[in-house]
Amino acid sequence: MTIAHSTSPGRHDDLVFVGTYGHVLAVDKQRGETLWTASLPSTGWGVVAIVYEDDTLYCASGGRLFALDPKNGHILWTNKMKGLGSGPVYLTTAQSSGTQAAQNLLAHVQKAAGNNAATATT
């Protein structure tokens, strides 16, 4: 993990969290500066899905789920999702399920599964 700067507690509105190639980055929205980078162990170079909720980043890649501290990228816990493979992972939570992004994701998953007749509602 590389930390250029730690973020202030509760000050995450000014950040963009990026997941790519088995890594998560916190980037300052105004300056474009990377504040920290975290490598997700044993995930390979896959895409990283991210959900931010309750002052925690939930990240999934390579068949593993991680909880990260958004202030510094430290891994709080890991779930290996044993027996579920290592394909793409989509994340949502009870709080984020009514968002437009979650609805778009649901539509994408349904289309990929061949269930085009279903629609997402809030």
C-alpha positions as CSV (number, residue, x, y, z in Angstrom):
1,M,0.0,0.0,0.0
2,T,1.2,3.5,-0.9
3,I,0.0,6.5,1.1
4,A,0.8,9.9,-0.2
5,H,-1.6,11.6,2.2
6,S,-4.2,10.3,4.6
7,T,-7.6,11.8,4.4
8,S,-9.4,13.5,7.3
9,P,-12.0,11.6,9.2
10,G,-15.5,12.1,7.6
11,R,-14.1,14.1,4.7
12,H,-14.7,11.7,1.8
13,D,-17.0,14.0,-0.3
14,D,-13.9,15.4,-2.0
15,L,-12.6,12.0,-3.1
16,V,-13.1,9.6,-6.0
17,F,-12.5,6.0,-5.3
18,V,-11.1,4.0,-8.3
19,G,-10.9,0.3,-8.6
20,T,-8.7,-1.3,-11.3
21,Y,-6.2,-4.1,-11.9
22,G,-6.6,-5.4,-8.3
23,H,-6.0,-2.0,-6.7
24,V,-8.1,0.7,-5.2
25,L,-7.1,4.4,-5.2
26,A,-8.4,7.5,-3.5
27,V,-8.1,10.5,-5.7
28,D,-8.7,14.1,-4.8
29,K,-11.5,15.5,-7.0
30,Q,-10.2,19.0,-7.2
31,R,-6.5,18.4,-7.8
32,G,-6.5,14.9,-9.3
33,E,-3.8,13.8,-6.8
34,T,-3.7,10.2,-5.7
35,L,-3.9,10.2,-1.9
36,W,-3.4,6.5,-1.3
37,T,-3.3,3.2,-3.3
38,A,-4.2,-0.2,-1.9
39,S,-3.4,-3.5,-3.5
40,L,-6.0,-6.2,-2.9
41,P,-4.1,-9.5,-2.2
42,S,-4.7,-12.6,-4.3
43,T,-7.1,-10.8,-6.7
44,G,-4.9,-10.8,-9.8
45,W,-5.3,-8.0,-12.3
46,G,-9.1,-7.9,-12.4
47,V,-11.6,-5.1,-12.3
48,V,-12.5,-4.0,-8.8
49,A,-16.2,-3.2,-7.9
50,I,-16.6,-0.6,-5.1
51,V,-19.4,0.5,-2.8
52,Y,-19.0,3.2,-0.2
53,E,-21.3,3.0,2.8
54,D,-21.1,3.7,6.6
55,D,-17.6,5.1,6.3
56,T,-16.3,1.9,4.8
57,L,-15.3,1.0,1.2
58,Y,-16.5,-2.4,0.2
59,C,-14.4,-3.7,-2.7
60,A,-14.6,-7.0,-4.6
61,S,-12.3,-8.6,-7.2
62,G,-10.9,-12.0,-8.0
63,G,-13.5,-13.8,-6.0
64,R,-12.8,-11.9,-2.8
65,L,-14.6,-9.2,-0.8
66,F,-12.7,-6.6,1.2
67,A,-13.6,-3.8,3.6
68,L,-11.2,-0.9,3.4
69,D,-10.8,2.2,5.6
70,P,-11.5,5.2,3.2
71,K,-9.1,7.4,5.1
72,N,-6.0,5.4,4.3
73,G,-6.8,2.2,2.3
74,H,-6.0,-0.2,5.1
75,I,-7.8,-3.5,4.7
76,L,-10.2,-4.0,7.7
77,W,-11.3,-7.5,6.7
78,T,-11.4,-10.0,3.9
79,N,-14.0,-12.6,2.8
80,K,-12.6,-15.2,0.3
81,M,-16.2,-16.1,-0.8
82,K,-15.0,-19.7,-0.8
83,G,-16.5,-21.9,-3.5
84,L,-17.9,-19.0,-5.6
85,G,-15.2,-18.7,-8.2
86,S,-13.3,-15.6,-9.3
87,G,-15.5,-14.0,-12.0
88,P,-16.9,-10.5,-12.0
89,V,-18.5,-9.4,-8.8
90,Y,-21.3,-6.8,-8.5
91,L,-21.9,-5.0,-5.2
92,T,-24.9,-3.2,-3.7
93,T,-26.2,-2.6,-0.2
94,A,-29.6,-2.0,1.3
95,Q,-28.8,1.7,1.4
96,S,-27.5,2.0,-2.1
97,S,-30.0,-0.2,-3.9
98,G,-32.4,2.6,-4.7
99,T,-29.8,4.7,-6.6
100,Q,-29.7,5.2,-10.3
101,A,-26.4,3.4,-10.5
102,A,-27.8,0.4,-8.7
103,Q,-30.8,0.4,-11.1
104,N,-28.4,0.6,-14.1
105,L,-26.3,-2.3,-12.8
106,L,-29.4,-4.4,-12.2
107,A,-30.6,-3.8,-15.7
108,H,-27.1,-4.8,-17.0
109,V,-27.1,-8.0,-15.0
110,Q,-30.6,-8.9,-16.1
111,K,-29.7,-8.3,-19.7
112,A,-26.5,-10.4,-19.4
113,A,-28.6,-13.2,-17.8
114,G,-31.1,-13.0,-20.7
115,N,-33.9,-11.6,-18.6
116,N,-34.7,-8.5,-20.7
117,A,-38.4,-8.4,-19.7
118,A,-37.6,-7.5,-16.0
119,T,-37.4,-3.8,-15.1
120,A,-35.8,-2.1,-12.1
121,T,-38.0,0.0,-9.9
122,T,-37.4,2.0,-6.7
